[in-house]
Amino acid sequence: MRHNRFLEIIHIGLFFFSMLLMVKIPAIGIGQILLLEVFCFFIWDEYKDAMISVRACLRFLLFSSFIIGLFLAYLTSHFKIIDDKSAWILIPFAIGYLLTWLVTVWFADNRVSKLATMIIGQIITVLYLAVSFILNVIPVDSVKQVFNSIDFNEMIKYGYSPKDLINIAMQTIFYPVLIVALLNYLIAEIKDYLQYKKQKAYDLRNR
């Protein structure tokens, strides 16, 4: 299958890349090279399962994509491409995270990828609405007691209430995943339409 050939190319490419690193930069050490190989084999197996199983696809999109993003951020920091104390370190993480989603959704079985992205989007939406509702009905003093380590008085000077701060924190956590899930569901729909259009054209030619 096409996605299997694609994954084989990625795995072979990562293997030779790791060997190149060991030759060009001996200071890296054989331990880190072996760690990279273990990481590649782990991702390889997880990815193959994600192509055909909704459960594996959910696991890969939620967790493995996060690990890949962190790994890419680590590499850019390790080779001094980006300072790990800089906010720019989020760029390689976001690239790794988004590319993992895109490649998974594009090459996985379309029913699997559509259902997985829909489940993630729906769960994130329900969680956000539930937490927002709870936040709106509980008193402000209760919020202060739960988060007593935060200096709300300092934040109020800038026009933020305790509930505003918690709402911003929730949006920061939930919105990126929700947006990625919705965009990838759209990509899966586009892929489904292109496959339908291709099959329809094929059927017309062979009548």
Secondary structure, 3 states (H helix, E strand, C coil): CHHHHHHHHHHHHHHHHHHHHHHHCHHHCHHHHHHHHHHHHHHHHHHHHHCCCHHHHHHHHHHHHHHHHHHHHHHHHHCCCCCCCCHHHHHHHHHHHHHHHHHHHHHCCHHHHHHHHHHHHHHHHHHHHHHHHHHHHCCHHHHHHHCCCCCHHHHHCCCCCHHHHHHHHHHHHHHHHHHHHHHHHHHHHHHHHHHHHHHHHHHHHCC
